[in-house]
């Protein structure tokens, strides 16, 4: 049974609408530190972030050799986020990361040159 869930690869800052450079990875183990069974499902959810924000792509991953890898996760709304990764009733929060506006579209630059 799943006893521990931890982020092996934390989400890092990312540009809105693009995938993370380093895929988010979650380690899932039993009470003895052994890798969770292949096929265990891990789900990402937004723990904190901008109102109305959603995870685009595939917020679920299947454990293989104790690791769930999230390859197609994006965010469409800029702001600061913390995620929760859960395998059944066991969950963990990620570190804080930012979703940034797309290159060349920062409001500060638009105001400066308007």
C-alpha positions as CSV (number, residue, x, y, z in Angstrom):
1,X,0.0,0.0,0.0
2,X,1.1,3.6,-0.7
3,X,2.6,5.2,2.4
4,X,4.7,8.0,1.1
5,X,4.5,10.4,-1.9
6,X,7.3,12.9,-2.6
7,X,8.4,15.2,-5.4
8,X,11.6,13.9,-7.1
9,X,11.5,16.7,-9.6
10,X,9.7,19.8,-8.3
11,X,7.8,22.0,-10.8
12,X,9.9,25.0,-11.8
13,X,9.0,28.4,-13.2
14,X,7.4,28.0,-16.6
15,X,5.9,30.3,-19.3
16,X,2.2,30.1,-19.6
17,X,0.9,27.5,-22.2
18,X,4.3,25.7,-22.4
19,X,5.4,22.4,-20.8
20,X,8.0,22.3,-18.0
21,X,11.6,22.0,-19.2
22,X,12.1,19.3,-16.5
23,X,9.2,16.9,-16.3
24,X,7.5,16.8,-12.9
25,X,8.3,13.5,-11.2
26,X,6.7,12.0,-8.1
27,X,8.2,9.1,-6.1
28,X,5.7,6.7,-4.5
29,X,6.7,4.2,-1.9
30,X,5.3,1.8,0.6
31,X,5.9,1.9,4.4
32,X,9.3,0.1,3.9
33,X,10.5,2.5,1.2
34,X,9.9,0.1,-1.6
35,X,8.6,1.5,-4.9
36,X,4.8,1.4,-5.2
37,X,3.3,-1.1,-7.5
38,X,3.3,-0.4,-11.2
39,X,-0.1,1.0,-12.2
40,X,-0.6,3.1,-9.1
41,X,-2.3,6.4,-10.2
42,X,-0.9,9.8,-9.1
43,X,-2.9,12.9,-9.6
44,X,-1.8,16.5,-9.6
45,X,-4.1,19.3,-8.4
46,X,-3.6,23.0,-7.7
47,X,-3.2,23.5,-3.9
48,X,-2.9,27.2,-4.3
49,X,-2.8,29.6,-7.2
50,X,-4.7,32.2,-9.1
51,X,-8.5,32.1,-8.8
52,X,-9.9,30.2,-11.8
53,X,-6.6,28.5,-12.7
54,X,-6.7,24.9,-14.0
55,X,-4.1,22.4,-15.0
56,X,-4.1,21.8,-18.8
57,X,-2.9,18.6,-20.3
58,X,-2.8,15.3,-18.4
59,X,-2.7,15.8,-14.6
60,X,-2.6,12.1,-13.9
61,X,0.3,9.7,-14.3
62,X,0.8,6.0,-13.8
63,X,3.6,4.8,-11.5
64,X,6.4,2.8,-13.2
65,X,9.1,1.5,-10.9
66,X,7.9,3.8,-8.1
67,X,7.9,7.0,-10.2
68,X,5.1,8.9,-11.8
69,X,6.2,11.3,-14.6
70,X,4.0,14.1,-15.8
71,X,5.0,15.0,-19.4
72,X,2.1,17.1,-20.7
73,X,1.2,19.5,-17.9
74,X,0.7,23.2,-18.7
75,X,-0.9,26.3,-17.1
76,X,-2.7,29.0,-19.0
77,X,-2.9,31.6,-16.2
78,X,0.1,33.5,-14.9
79,X,0.7,33.6,-11.1
80,X,2.3,31.7,-8.2
81,X,1.3,28.1,-7.6
82,X,1.7,25.2,-5.3
83,X,0.6,21.7,-6.4
84,X,-0.6,18.7,-4.6
85,X,0.4,15.2,-5.8
86,X,-1.8,12.4,-4.5
87,X,-1.8,8.6,-4.7
88,X,-5.0,7.5,-3.0
89,X,-5.3,9.1,0.4
90,X,-1.5,10.0,0.6
91,X,-0.5,13.4,-0.7
92,X,2.3,16.0,-0.7
93,X,2.6,19.6,-1.6
94,X,5.2,20.9,-4.1
95,X,7.4,23.9,-3.7
96,X,6.2,27.3,-4.9
97,X,6.7,28.1,-8.6
98,X,5.6,30.8,-11.0
99,X,3.8,30.7,-14.3
100,X,5.1,33.6,-16.3
101,X,3.6,35.6,-19.2
102,X,4.7,34.7,-22.7
103,X,7.9,36.3,-24.0
104,X,7.4,39.9,-25.2
105,X,3.9,40.3,-23.7
106,X,4.7,41.6,-20.2
107,X,2.3,44.4,-19.2
108,X,5.2,46.5,-17.9
109,X,6.8,46.6,-21.3
110,X,3.5,47.3,-23.1
111,X,3.0,50.3,-20.8
112,X,6.5,51.5,-21.1
113,X,6.4,51.6,-24.9
114,X,2.8,52.7,-25.4
